[in-house]
């Protein structure tokens, strides 16, 4: 059940200060990954550690600050812990000293609100085992059996790992293929991949690599070339691909090169269907035609990277929006899973990148607050296609395919 093609699932470790969250992670991974101290509040910001679960695959363990942190900084740390819940796929709640009270109930309520499966573990059992009243209280509050663990005598790690494997949602390792419904065995797929300043030296960008892998997984034939070779290839080879997929920035140019009877879309549009809320994107993209002077757009990037003058989110998209709308628009750019600089109600449109570096859960959680407030959302590729008059062609390959 290897995760394989999808971004690695995240497992958050939660609980009060000094409940042994960092020691638990170190014991589970077999490395001194997290800083351990008898001083409560040692962990301040969420800390991530990669871990390979035998028979499942890689996961990311996220060590969080105590939910009971105090003081001005403590409030900030607790908020970061709460924010982390929106980005994880499974939660592990650590309790100890026979205590299960309002702090734990707050976390459980947050898990439920965000539809996060969780495990409850009584840690530090070497210092005292949970009493029957606590075991009953935990079960009555959570419908979960209370597990026991001790980092100093970890004789049931296999049991804990099995619980993790059992409780990770099936959707994490059964997410559909990037090319689902688009290609079948022996089809020929044309990937058009520019090599520009945003491409890492000597390598291809991740969406291109993932598209290539998905084509191969479908036992189809993949032809990869730069945009400068497209016309000659189609003329000289006589090959008619079942679909052509290009970098969205090249839509205006490639749209003229690829005959109209060959389906055409973009890498970013692929990811819009694969990871994002495609229906919300379809609904939100037309908002680009309704912008007014002074409107503010939020640009969401899923990773941090060196910014150049060719940066699509920070330079090219604002330039195209200006040319398309003729309006003076304000922008905020947030990279990775950072917080927003202002209230979300101040934004008239949200434009999300493809999201190749984050999980579907993280991307969904990021966009949902905007969707709930009826703030239009779209993604890079769909926005570019809309503004360059190729939108209908770019989304047509997905018609009739269930998400």
C-alpha positions in Angstrom: 0.0 0.0 0.0 2.8 2.4 -0.8 1.8 6.0 -1.1 3.9 6.1 -4.3 2.7 8.8 -6.6 1.1 11.2 -4.1 2.6 13.7 -1.7 3.6 12.1 1.6 0.9 11.8 4.3 1.4 13.9 7.4 0.8 12.6 10.9 0.5 15.2 13.7 1.5 14.5 17.3 -0.6 16.6 19.7 -1.0 17.0 23.5 0.0 19.1 26.4 3.4 20.4 27.2 5.8 17.8 28.5 3.6 14.9 27.6 6.5 13.3 25.7 5.6 14.2 22.2 9.2 14.7 21.1 10.4 11.6 22.9 7.6 9.6 21.2 8.7 10.7 17.8 12.4 10.0 18.6 11.4 6.5 19.8 9.2 5.8 16.8 11.8 6.9 14.3 14.9 5.5 16.2 16.6 8.9 15.9 17.0 12.0 18.1 15.0 14.0 15.7 13.1 16.2 18.1 14.6 18.1 21.0 13.8 16.5 24.3 13.8 18.4 27.7 12.2 18.2 31.1 11.3 21.9 30.6 7.7 22.2 29.5 7.3 24.1 26.2 10.6 23.0 24.6 8.9 22.5 21.2 7.8 25.9 19.9 7.0 25.6 16.2 5.9 22.4 14.4 8.8 20.2 13.5 8.7 17.7 10.7 10.5 14.3 10.4 10.3 11.8 7.6 9.7 8.2 8.6 9.3 5.0 6.6 6.5 2.7 7.8 7.3 -0.9 6.7 4.6 -2.2 4.5 3.0 1.2 4.0 5.6 3.8 2.8 7.0 7.2 3.8 5.1 9.5 6.2 5.9 12.9 7.7 5.7 13.1 11.5 4.9 16.6 12.8 5.8 17.5 16.4 3.7 20.3 17.7 3.8 22.7 20.6 1.7 21.9 23.7 -1.9 22.8 23.5 -1.7 24.2 27.0 1.1 26.6 26.3 0.9 29.9 28.2 1.8 33.6 27.9 1.9 35.8 24.8 4.2 33.6 22.9 2.3 30.6 24.1 -0.9 31.8 22.5 1.0 32.1 19.1 2.4 28.6 19.6 -1.0 27.1 20.3 -2.4 28.8 17.2 0.3 27.2 15.1 -0.6 23.9 16.6 -4.2 24.4 15.8 -3.4 25.5 12.3 -1.3 22.3 11.8 -4.5 20.2 12.2 -5.7 21.5 8.8 -2.6 20.1 7.1 -2.4 16.6 8.4 -4.0 13.2 7.5 -3.9 11.5 10.9 -3.5 12.8 14.4 -2.0 11.1 17.4 -3.1 12.5 20.8 -0.7 11.9 23.6 -2.0 12.1 27.2 -0.3 11.1 30.4 -0.5 11.2 34.2 -4.0 9.9 34.1 -5.3 13.2 32.8 -7.9 13.8 30.1 -9.7 17.2 30.4 -10.7 20.3 28.5 -7.4 20.6 26.5 -7.8 17.1 25.1 -11.5 17.6 24.4 -10.6 20.8 22.5 -8.2 18.8 20.3 -10.7 16.1 19.7 -13.3 18.6 18.7 -10.8 20.2 16.3 -10.0 16.8 14.8 -13.7 16.1 14.3 -14.3 19.6 12.7 -11.5 19.0 10.2 -12.5 15.3 9.6 -9.1 14.1 10.9 -8.9 10.4 12.1 -7.0 10.1 15.3 -5.4 7.7 17.9 -5.3 8.3 21.6 -2.2 7.1 23.5 -1.4 7.3 27.2 2.3 8.0 27.2 4.9 7.6 30.0 3.2 4.5 31.4 6.5 3.7 33.1 5.6 6.6 35.5 2.0 5.4 35.9 -0.6 3.5 34.0 -4.0 4.9 33.2 -6.8 4.0 35.6 -10.0 2.4 34.7 -12.0 5.7 35.1 -9.7 7.4 32.6 -10.0 4.5 30.2 -13.8 4.7 30.3 -13.8 8.5 30.0 -11.6 8.4 26.9 -13.8 5.7 25.3 -17.0 7.5 26.1 -15.6 10.8 24.7 -13.9 9.4 21.6 -15.2 5.9 21.0 -11.5 5.1 20.8 -9.6 2.4 22.8 -6.9 4.0 24.8 -3.4 2.7 23.9 -0.5 2.7 26.3 3.1 3.5 25.6 6.4 4.3 27.2 9.4 5.8 25.4 11.8 4.4 28.0 10.4 0.9 27.6 8.9 0.8 24.1 7.9 -2.8 23.9 4.8 -2.2 21.8 6.0 -0.1 18.9 4.7 -2.6 16.5 1.2 -2.2 17.9 1.4 1.6 17.6 2.7 1.3 14.0 -0.2 -1.1 13.2 -2.7 1.4 14.6 -1.2 4.2 12.4 -1.4 2.0 9.3 -5.0 1.0 10.2 -6.2 4.5 10.9 -4.6 6.4 8.0 -7.5 7.1 5.6 -7.6 4.8 2.6 -7.8 7.8 0.3 -4.2 8.6 1.2 -2.9 5.6 -0.6 -5.6 5.1 -3.2 -5.8 8.6 -4.8 -6.5 8.3 -8.5 -3.9 8.7 -11.1 -3.0 12.1 -12.5 -3.9 10.8 -16.0 -7.0 8.9 -14.9 -9.6 8.9 -17.7 -7.3 10.7 -20.1 -5.1 7.9 -21.5 -5.2 4.2 -21.8 -2.7 1.4 -22.7 -0.6 2.1 -25.8 -1.9 5.7 -26.2 0.7 8.3 -27.3 0.9 11.3 -25.0 2.8 14.5 -26.0 4.4 16.4 -23.1 5.6 19.9 -24.0 8.1 21.1 -21.5 9.9 24.4 -21.8 13.4 24.8 -20.3 13.3 28.3 -18.8 14.7 30.1 -15.8 12.2 28.4 -13.5 13.4 24.9 -14.4 16.1 23.6 -12.0 19.5 23.1 -13.5 19.8 19.7 -15.1 16.4 18.6 -14.0 12.7 18.9 -14.9 10.1 20.5 -12.6 8.0 18.2 -10.5 4.7 18.5 -12.3 6.4 17.3 -15.5 8.0 14.4 -13.8 4.8 13.3 -12.2 2.9 13.6 -15.5 5.6 11.4 -17.1 5.3 8.8 -14.4 1.5 8.7 -14.6 1.7 8.2 -18.4 4.1 5.2 -17.9 1.8 3.8 -15.1 -1.0 3.7 -17.6 1.3 1.7 -20.0 1.1 4.5 -22.5 3.8 6.0 -24.7 5.2 9.3 -23.7 7.0 11.8 -26.0 8.7 14.7 -24.4 9.9 17.8 -26.3 10.4 21.5 -26.0 8.0 24.0 -27.5 10.5 24.8 -30.2 10.3 21.3 -31.6 6.5 20.8 -31.7 5.7 21.9 -35.2 8.6 19.9 -36.8 7.7 16.8 -34.8 4.1 16.8 -35.8 5.0 17.4 -39.4 7.8 14.9 -39.8 6.6 12.1 -37.6 3.0 11.8 -38.7 2.1 10.9 -35.1 -1.2 12.0 -33.8 -1.1 12.0 -29.9 -4.2 11.2 -27.9 -3.6 14.3 -25.9 -1.0 17.1 -25.7 -0.1 18.6 -22.3 1.9 21.8 -22.1 3.2 24.3 -19.5 0.3 26.6 -19.0 2.4 29.6 -19.7 2.7 28.4 -23.3 -1.1 28.1 -23.9 -1.3 31.0 -26.4 1.6 29.7 -28.5 1.0 25.9 -28.2 -2.7 26.4 -28.9 -1.8 27.5 -32.4 0.6 24.6 -33.0 -1.6 21.7 -31.9 -4.4 20.9 -34.4 -7.8 21.4 -33.0 -8.7 17.7 -33.3 -5.9 16.9 -30.7 -7.0 17.4 -27.1 -4.8 20.0 -25.3 -4.5 20.9 -21.7 -1.8 22.1 -19.2 0.2 20.6 -16.4 -1.4 23.0 -13.9 -4.9 22.1 -15.1 -4.1 18.4 -14.6 -3.3 19.2 -11.0 -6.4 21.3 -10.6 -8.5 18.3 -11.4 -6.2 15.9 -9.5 -5.7 17.7 -6.2 -7.8 20.8 -6.1 -11.6 21.4 -5.9 -12.1 21.3 -9.7 -15.7 22.2 -9.5 -14.9 25.3 -7.3 -12.2 26.2 -9.8 -14.6 26.0 -12.7 -17.0 28.2 -10.8 -14.4 30.7 -9.7 -12.3 31.2 -12.8 -14.8 33.5 -14.6 -14.3 36.0 -11.7 -11.2 37.2 -13.7 -13.6 39.0 -16.0 -15.3 40.8 -13.2 -12.3 42.5 -11.5 -12.5 46.1 -10.6 -9.9 48.8 -9.7 -8.5 48.3 -6.2 -9.6 44.6 -5.9 -7.1 42.4 -4.1 -6.0 38.9 -5.3 -4.3 36.3 -3.1 -1.7 34.2 -4.9 -1.1 30.9 -3.2 2.2 29.0 -3.8 2.6 25.5 -2.5 6.4 25.8 -2.1 9.2 28.2 -1.4 11.6 29.0 -4.2 14.0 31.5 -5.5 12.1 34.3 -7.1 13.1 35.5 -10.6 11.7 38.0 -13.1 10.1 35.1 -14.9 8.2 33.9 -11.7 4.7 33.0 -12.8 2.8 33.8 -9.6 4.6 37.0 -8.7 5.3 38.5 -12.1 3.7 36.9 -15.1 0.2 36.3 -13.8 -0.1 39.9 -12.4 1.1 41.2 -15.8 -1.4 39.1 -17.7 -4.2 40.1 -15.4 -3.4 43.7 -15.9 -3.4 43.3 -19.7 -6.6 41.2 -19.6 -8.7 43.3 -17.1 -7.2 46.7 -17.7 -7.6 47.2 -13.9 -5.2 48.2 -11.1 -5.2 45.2 -8.9 -3.5 44.7 -5.5 -1.8 41.4 -4.7 -0.6 39.3 -1.7 1.6 36.3 -2.2 1.8 33.5 0.4 4.2 30.6 -0.1 4.2 27.1 1.4 1.4 26.9 4.0 2.0 30.3 5.5 -0.6 32.5 7.2 -2.5 35.2 5.3 -1.5 38.9 5.8 -5.1 40.0 6.1 -8.6 38.9 6.6 -9.7 36.5 3.8 -12.9 38.6 3.2 -10.6 41.3 1.7 -9.8 39.1 -1.3 -11.9 39.2 -4.4 -10.1 36.2 -5.9 -7.7 33.4 -4.9 -5.3 31.9 -7.4 -3.7 28.7 -6.2 -0.7 27.0 -7.9 -0.9 23.4 -9.1 0.0 22.2 -5.6 2.4 19.5 -6.6 4.4 19.9 -3.4 1.5 19.5 -0.9 -1.0 16.9 -0.1 -4.6 17.0 -1.3 -5.7 17.4 2.3 -3.5 20.4 2.7 -4.7 22.0 -0.5 -8.3 21.4 0.3 -7.9 22.8 3.8 -6.2 25.9 2.4 -9.0 26.7 -0.1 -12.1 25.6 1.9 -12.4 28.8 4.1 -12.6 30.9 0.9 -15.1 28.6 -0.7 -17.3 28.7 2.4 -17.3 32.5 2.2 -18.1 32.4 -1.6 -14.8 34.0 -2.5 -13.9 32.7 -6.0 -10.9 30.4 -6.3 -9.0 29.2 -9.4 -5.5 27.9 -10.2 -2.6 29.1 -12.3 -3.3 27.0 -15.4 -7.0 27.7 -15.5 -6.5 31.4 -15.0 -3.9 31.6 -17.8 -6.2 29.6 -20.1 -9.1 31.9 -19.4 -7.2 35.1 -20.0 -5.7 33.7 -23.3 -8.9 32.5 -24.8 -8.1 28.8 -24.6 -10.1 27.9 -21.4 -12.8 25.8 -23.1 -10.2 23.8 -24.9 -8.0 23.3 -21.8 -10.9 21.9 -19.7 -12.6 19.9 -22.4 -10.5 16.8 -22.0 -12.0 16.4 -18.5 -15.6 16.6 -19.5 -17.5 13.4 -18.6 -14.7 12.2 -16.3 -15.9 11.8 -12.7 -13.6 13.2 -10.0 
